[in-house]
Amino acid sequence: MRVFLAAAVSALVSLSVTHPLRAADFPAPVEGDFAARDFRFGSGETLPVLNIHYRTIGTPRRDASGVVRNAVLILHGTGGTGEGFLSRTFGGELFGSGQVLDATRYFIILPDGIGHGKSSKPSDGMHARFPKYTYDDMVRAQHAMLVDGLRVDHLRLVLGTSMGAMHCWIWGEMYPDWVDGLVPLASAPTQIAGRNRVMRKMIVDSITQDPGWKNGEYTEQPRQGMAGAVNLLMMMTSSPLQWHKSGPTREAADTWYEEQIKSRVAANDANDMLYQFNASRDYDPSPHLETIAAAVLAINSADDVVNPPELGLMETLMPRVKRGHYILIPTSDRTRGHGTHSLPAVWGTHLADFLRDLTPAVSQ
């Protein structure tokens, strides 16, 4: 392991071509749905049909033995969707011709995780009766989507942001022979504790302690609880430098904050948000880091409130990852706190170097 400080299940698949707002220099994504029937969660709960929505860009390519060799799975953070990666600041930096994840060379897969986007989630109608999913369940559903839906049997790369980064570690342990390389952006491969855990508990408690929550059977969003939850989430992902730019005066800061609360509360559902944060409750890949066969490039930023470098977690954990490399990006005018994970303009050169030298996973 090397540490660097950086400079500066049965299936039903339906497909349709979509044209969301995106960078114009990579192919239009193909949008589809995978239905896993009688999906069993780690809790023992089941769903007759679990839907996983996804987008793909590019074409899978198989070697002489029929194994897909160019598939790239990209996993979003808590509350996000795969569509977010189609932006000019993400896909526009990575998926275009000649770029690091050129979609004419790679088969890029962008799923919506369980509980997110167009995949099955509590707000679809089950509310608090929806199965209490975990990150392990989310990864197993992604694997089923690949195998039974897209007929993909190998991944060149799994790259994830925040929650998706934590899924990278689970992928490396749950399916060690499946993936050549893992790139977790903004994460630590250990249980969520300390301030990180407390902030998540504050979000959950803010929602469930609002009388308007009504045990998940509300007819109107519990606004007070949601506002409190959004307040915590904003602080978790905050960047002092960037927030000061958004609100350089008292009046500007107040206006910006009011607009953020209004738009963020309106864009979220209380049950969905509650489930999304509760899903991390048993996350802890630390006992099995030695079993990861894939090469790992872990990248964090120094101004990340969720994964503060002063805890020294990565320096302790990464030596146990046999093919692991860790990069800490210093705080700068280019970083965005926890949100730096979604800015390949900041870390893309490290990804390019990693892919250039990437060799297949070696079984332990």
ZIFENHU-V264047 format. One record per backbone hydrogen bond with DSSP energy under -0.5 kcal/mol. CO is the residue of the C=O (numbers start at 1). NH is the residue of the N-H. If there is no record, write none. Layout:
BEGIN
co=[CO	CO]
nh=[NH	NH]
END
This chain:
BEGIN
co=[2	4	4	6	10	12	14	16	23	25	29	29	30	31	32	33	34	34	35	36	36	39	39	41	45	47	48	49	50	51	51	52	53	54	55	56	57	61	61	63	67	70	71	71	72	72	73	75	77	81	82	83	84	85	86	87	87	89	90	90	91	91	91	94	95	96	99	102	102	106	107	108	109	110	111	113	116	120	121	122	122	126	127	131	134	135	136	137	138	139	140	141	142	143	144	144	145	145	146	146	151	155	156	157	158	159	160	161	162	163	164	165	166	167	168	169	170	171	172	173	175	175	178	180	181	182	183	183	184	184	185	188	191	193	193	194	195	196	197	198	199	200	201	202	203	204	205	207	209	210	211	213	213	214	221	222	223	224	225	226	227	228	229	230	231	232	233	235	236	239	240	241	242	243	245	249	250	251	252	253	254	255	256	257	258	259	260	261	262	263	265	269	270	271	272	273	274	275	277	278	279	280	283	284	285	286	288	289	291	293	295	296	296	298	299	300	301	303	305	308	309	312	313	313	314	317	318	320	321	323	324	325	326	327	327	328	328	329	332	336	337	337	338	339	340	343	343	344	347	347	348	349	350	351	352	353	355	361]
nh=[326	6	328	330	37	35	33	31	26	97	18	31	56	16	54	14	36	52	37	39	50	41	47	44	41	39	38	51	36	53	120	34	112	32	110	30	108	69	70	66	63	107	156	157	74	109	159	161	80	84	85	86	87	91	23	90	92	344	93	94	94	95	96	101	103	99	102	105	106	108	72	57	74	55	113	116	119	115	124	125	127	129	130	133	138	139	140	141	142	143	144	145	146	147	148	149	149	150	151	152	153	180	181	73	183	75	185	164	166	167	168	169	170	171	172	173	174	175	293	176	178	179	155	295	158	297	160	185	186	299	162	190	193	196	197	198	199	200	201	202	203	204	205	206	207	208	209	210	211	213	214	216	218	217	223	226	227	228	229	230	231	232	233	234	235	236	237	238	306	243	244	245	246	247	248	253	254	255	256	257	258	259	260	261	262	263	264	265	266	267	268	273	274	275	276	277	278	279	280	281	135	283	192	287	288	289	291	292	293	362	182	298	325	327	186	329	304	305	308	311	312	316	316	317	318	320	321	322	324	296	2	298	4	300	329	6	330	302	335	339	336	340	341	342	343	346	347	348	350	351	352	353	354	355	356	357	358	363]
END
